[in-house]
Amino acid sequence: MFLAPSTFDYPRIIMSIGGHVKTGKTHIALSSISPIVYCAFDPQNIKGVVERFVSAGKPIMVRDFAFVGGQPQEFYQGLYGQFLAVVKEVVSWPRGTLVIDTPDELDLLIRMSLYGKDRGVPPMFYETRNAETEALLNILFSSR
């Protein structure tokens, strides 16, 4: 059976792209459905790549979430709150792409917002972090 283009439902795709440095991970991510919101936890990774797509007319919005250690816990809580607001806005769109680069840095931000530190947190306290990560994934998985 064939569908007319106007009736085709574009499914949601959630994927993780992994690979060595300079193997095209960002290029693949930016090749997805427009508009694209790129949450950059390490903005240095995207220099040059985003400009090529934008100059070709692709709508890409970059949001810088880079952070360094040594800040008060409230700083990390505020930054994580901003990240969640971006995620919730993007998933409300009828179509588009959310790129999170990189999930390891996002996990660090979640830990810093919950505990105020990266090291010395007993494993039994990671239940809170796991629940926060699960809540974020539920937002993503329940979206189009």
N, C-alpha and C positions, 0 to 999 in steps of 0.2 A: 504494500500500500504506500502511496506517495502523498505527501501533504503539501498544500499550497504554502508558499513562504510566509504569508500573513498568519497562518494558523500554527506555525512551528513554535513550539515552546522551547526556549533556550534553557537547558538544564544548568544547574549550579555545578561548578567544578571546584573541589578543594584539593589542592595538591601541594606537595613539598618538593622543591627543586634543590638537589644537592650536587656538589661537584667541586673540583679544584678551582683555584683562582684563574680568572680569565677564560672560563670554558663556555660562557654564554648564558649563565643562569638569569641574569638581569634582562638580557635580550629576550629570552623566552617569556619571562614574566610580563614584559612590556608589549609582547605580541598578542596579548589577550584582549578581551572585549573592552571597548571604551565605554564610558570614561574610566580612567584608572586613577586611583588614589594610592600613592606610594608612601608607606610609613617607613621612613629611613632612620633606623637606629644607628647606622654608620653611613652618613651621607657621602663620605669619600668613595664608597663603592659604586656610586651611580654616575660619577662625573664622566661626561662624554656620551654615555649611552642614552640618557634621557633626552639630551639635546637633539640627537639624531631623529628620535621618534617625534618630538615636538615640532621640529623643523619640517617634518613630513606631514604635519597637520593632525597628529594624534593628541587628543586631550588628556594630558597627564598632570595631576596635581601632586606635588611632593610636600609631605609634612615631615619636618625635622623633629625627631624624638631623641636625638643624641644627648647623652648625659655622662657625667663623670662621678666618681665616688666622692665621699666626704661631705655630701650635702645633708641637711636635716631630713628626717623621715618625711616631713610634711611636703618637701619639694618633690620627692618621688611619688607620694600619694597624689599630688596635684598633676604631675606629668602623666601618671597612669590614668587618672580621671579624664584628662584631655584625650588620651589614646582611646579610651572606651567611648567617649563622645564621638570621635571620628568613626570608629567601627560601627556604632549604632546608626549614624547618619548614612554611611555608605550602604549598609545592608537594607536600608529602607528604600533605596533607589530601585526602579524596576529592572535595571541591568547595569552592569559595570564590573569593575575588578578592584579588589583590595589586595595590595601586595604588602607583606610584612617582612622587612629585611633588617635584621635576622631574628628568628624565633628565640635563639639563645639570649640575645640582648633583651628581648621582651620578657623572657623568664627571669632574667636578672632584675629588670624593673619591677616585676611583680614581687619578687622576694624583698627588694629594697623598700617597696611601698608597704609591705606587710610587717617586716621585721626591722627595718632601718639599718640592716647590715647584710653582708653577703656571706660572711663566715661565722662559724660558732653557733649556728642555729641547730638545736638538736633535731634529729630526724622525726621525732614524734610531732613536732610543730609544723612539719611540711604538709600535714593534712589540710591546713588552711590554704596553703599555696596550691595544692592539688585541686581543692574545691574552687578556687578562683580561676584556675586554668580551665577547669571543666565548665564553669559558667561562661567563660569567654568562648569556648568551643561550641557550647549550646547556642549562643547568639549567632555564630557563623553557620552552624549546621541547620538552624531553623530558618535561614534566609534563602532567597533565590539567588 
